[in-house]
Amino acid sequence: MGGDRNRQGEVTGDADGARRPLTGITLKVTSVCAFVAMSTFIKASGDVPPGQIVFFRSLFAIIPVVAVMAFRRELAVAFRTSRPAGHIARGLVGVTAMGLGFFALTRLPLPEWVAINYAQPLIVVVFSALFLGEKVRIFRWTAVLIGLVGVTIVSWPKLTVLTSGSSLGRDEALGVIAVLAGAAVSAVAMLLVRRLVLTERSPTIVFWFSITSTAMGLLTIPFGWAALDAAQATFLVMAGLCGGVGQILMTESYRHADMSTIAPFEYTSMILAIAIGFFIFSEVPTPHTIVGGAIVVLAGLFIIWREHRLGLPRGAARKVTPTQG
C-alpha cells in the first residue's frame, strides 16, 4: 500500500522493548487497518491531483507523529543530522513513489491496487541483490519470480485494454503502470532508508521525510490543484491522520515482536481491501485479482519464512519496516 503499498514506513524502533508477540501482532494488524483506512479516504476523495494528495497526507500525518515524539522527548534530536543530502534524496524518491501510488489508487479498484502493491517487497529483494550486494539464494529468487507471476495475473487484464480504445480502460491501465512504477521507486527508497539507519536516528528520518514530502507536495500547486469541497477536504485530512497513526502503530509493533513474527500480518490488508471495495465502492474482486493476489501473498510469506530459517539477525530484521503510502 502505496502504498506508499507509499504503499512509507520510515518509523523504526531504536530501543528494544520486552518481547510481547501477541501485543506486537495486535499493533501490526491495527496499523494495517489504519493504512487501509488511509487508502479508503484517498479513494473516496475522488479525482484529486496526486501532488495535492501527497501534501495533505504528509502534512496531517505529522500531527500524531510529532505528538508521540514530544511524549518521548525525541523532538530535540529530530532535526539533527550529518547527512542532509541523504535525507533529501530519500525524500524525493519517496515522494515520487507516493505520488505514483496515489495516482493509481484513484484509478484502480482498491483490492487490485493493494494486490499489485505487494510487488514492492519482491522488488526490494531484487534491488538488494543488485545494488547492495546482498546474497539471495535460489529459494528466494524462485519465490520472487512466482510472486511476479502473481502480479502479472492481477495486472494483465487491465494492461490489455490499452488497445481497446476505451477511455476507462486506458485509465485503469495507466493505474496499473503507475502502481508498478511506484512499487519499484518505493523499493529504491527502502534501500536509501537502509543506508540512513546506519548513522541516523529514527525520529530524524521520520521528520526529514515528513517535511520534504510536505514541501514537495506544496510545490505542485502550479501544476493545478483541485478545488475541494468540504467532504473531499475532510477525507484528505483523515487520510493524513490515519497515515500518521499507522506509522506509530507499525513502529510499536516492531518494538514488541520480531519482524519475522508479525510481517505476515501485513497481508491482512488484502482481506480488508476486498471487504471495503465491495461494501463501500461496490467493487467485486475479479478471479484474476483473487488468484494473482493469493500467489503474491504466498510468495511473500515464503520469503519471510526463508529469512527466518536463515537466521536473519533480529536487529537487522527490524531496522527497516515496510513502506506505506
Residue pairs with C-beta under 8 A, 6 or more apart in sequence:
1 7
1 35
1 36
1 38
1 39
1 101
1 113
1 114
1 117
1 269
1 324
1 325
2 39
2 97
2 98
2 101
2 102
2 104
2 105
2 113
2 117
2 179
2 182
2 186
2 323
2 324
2 325
3 35
3 39
3 101
3 105
3 113
3 114
3 117
3 120
3 179
3 182
3 323
3 324
3 325
4 94
4 97
4 98
4 101
4 102
4 182
4 186
4 323
4 324
4 325
5 35
5 101
5 113
5 114
5 117
5 118
5 120
5 183
5 269
5 323
5 324
5 325
6 94
6 97
6 98
6 100
6 101
6 102
6 182
6 186
6 189
6 323
6 324
6 325
7 97
7 101
7 117
7 120
7 182
7 183
7 186
7 323
7 324
7 325
8 94
8 97
8 98
8 186
8 189
8 209
8 247
8 323
8 324
8 325
9 247
9 250
9 320
9 321
9 322
9 323
9 324
10 94
10 193
10 202
10 205
10 206
10 209
10 247
11 65
11 202
11 205
11 206
11 247
11 248
11 250
11 251
11 321
12 197
12 202
12 205
12 251
12 254
12 318
12 319
12 320
12 321
13 202
13 251
13 252
13 254
13 255
13 318
14 201
14 202
15 255
16 255
17 255
17 256
18 256
19 256
19 257
19 258
20 256
20 257
21 256
21 257
21 258
21 261
21 262
23 256
23 257
24 253
24 254
24 255
24 256
24 257
24 261
24 262
25 253
25 257
25 261
25 262
25 265
26 253
27 249
27 250
27 252
27 253
27 256
28 249
28 250
28 253
28 257
28 262
28 265
28 266
29 265
29 268
30 249
31 245
31 246
31 247
31 248
31 249
31 250
31 253
32 246
32 265
32 266
32 268
32 269
32 272
33 272
34 242
34 243
34 245
34 246
34 249
35 242
35 243
35 246
35 269
35 324
35 325
36 114
36 269
36 272
36 273
36 276
37 238
37 242
38 57
38 239
38 240
38 242
38 243
38 246
38 324
38 325
39 105
39 110
39 113
39 114
39 239
39 273
39 325
40 110
40 276
40 280
41 235
41 236
41 238
41 239
41 242
42 48
42 53
42 57
42 102
42 105
42 106
42 235
42 236
42 239
43 105
43 106
43 110
43 281
44 235
44 280
45 53
45 228
45 232
45 235
45 236
45 239
46 106
46 232
47 106
47 226
48 106
48 226
48 228
48 232
48 236
49 220
49 223
49 224
49 225
49 226
50 98
50 99
50 100
50 102
50 103
50 106
50 220
51 99
51 216
51 217
51 219
51 220
51 221
51 223
51 225
52 217
52 220
52 225
52 226
52 236
53 99
53 102
53 217
53 236
53 239
54 95
54 98
54 99
54 102
54 213
54 216
54 217
54 220
55 214
55 217
55 218
55 220
56 217
56 236
56 237
56 239
56 240
57 98
57 102
57 213
57 217
57 236
57 239
57 240
57 243
57 325
58 98
58 210
58 213
58 214
58 217
58 240
59 214
59 217
59 240
60 236
60 237
60 239
60 240
60 241
60 243
60 244
61 210
61 240
61 241
61 243
61 244
61 247
62 210
62 211
62 214
62 244
63 240
63 241
63 244
64 241
64 244
64 245
64 247
64 248
65 206
65 207
65 210
65 244
65 247
65 248
66 75
68 248
69 75
69 78
69 203
69 206
69 207
74 201
74 203
75 203
77 201
77 203
77 204
78 203
78 204
78 206
78 207
79 204
79 207
79 208
80 201
80 204
81 87
81 200
81 204
81 208
82 199
83 196
83 199
83 200
84 208
86 192
86 195
86 196
86 200
87 196
87 200
87 204
87 205
87 208
87 209
87 212
88 208
88 212
89 192
90 189
90 192
90 193
90 196
90 205
90 208
90 209
90 212
91 208
91 209
91 211
91 212
91 213
91 216
92 212
92 216
93 185
93 188
93 189
93 192
94 186
94 189
94 209
94 212
94 213
95 212
95 213
95 216
95 217
96 182
96 185
97 182
97 183
97 185
97 186
97 188
97 189
97 323
97 325
98 182
98 213
98 325
99 182
100 178
100 179
100 181
100 182
100 185
101 117
101 178
101 179
101 182
101 183
101 186
101 325
102 325
103 175
103 178
104 113
104 116
104 175
104 176
104 178
104 179
104 182
105 113
105 175
105 179
105 325
106 175
107 171
107 172
107 174
107 175
107 178
108 116
108 158
108 172
108 175
108 176
108 179
109 277
109 281
109 283
109 285
109 289
110 273
110 276
110 277
110 281
110 283
111 270
111 273
111 274
111 277
111 283
111 285
111 289
111 293
112 154
112 158
112 176
112 285
112 286
112 289
113 175
113 179
113 273
114 269
114 270
114 273
114 293
115 150
115 151
115 154
115 270
115 273
115 289
115 292
115 293
115 296
116 151
116 154
116 155
116 176
116 179
116 180
116 183
117 179
117 182
117 183
118 147
118 150
118 151
118 267
118 270
118 293
118 296
118 297
118 300
119 147
119 148
119 151
119 180
119 183
119 296
120 183
120 186
120 187
120 190
120 322
120 323
121 300
121 303
121 322
122 143
122 144
122 147
122 148
122 151
122 296
122 299
122 300
122 303
123 183
123 184
123 187
124 187
124 190
124 191
125 136
125 140
125 144
125 303
126 144
126 187
127 187
127 188
127 190
127 191
128 134
128 136
128 191
129 135
129 136
131 191
132 191
132 194
137 306
139 302
139 306
140 303
140 306
140 307
143 299
143 300
143 302
143 303
143 306
144 299
144 303
146 295
146 298
146 299
147 295
147 296
147 299
147 300
147 303
149 295
150 291
150 292
150 293
150 294
150 295
150 296
150 297
150 298
150 299
151 180
151 292
151 296
152 292
153 288
153 291
153 292
153 295
154 288
154 289
154 292
154 293
154 296
155 176
155 180
155 292
156 288
157 286
157 288
158 169
158 172
158 173
158 175
158 176
159 173
159 176
159 177
161 169
161 170
161 172
161 173
162 169
162 170
162 173
186 323
189 323
190 320
190 323
193 205
193 320
194 319
194 320
196 205
197 205
197 319
197 320
202 251
206 247
226 232
228 236
243 324
243 325
246 324
247 324
250 321
250 322
250 324
251 321
253 262
254 262
254 318
254 321
258 314
258 317
258 318
259 314
259 317
259 318
259 321
260 304
260 305
260 307
260 308
260 312
260 317
263 304
263 322
264 300
264 301
264 304
266 300
266 322
267 297
267 300
267 301
270 293
270 297
274 285
277 283
277 285
278 284
278 285
307 317
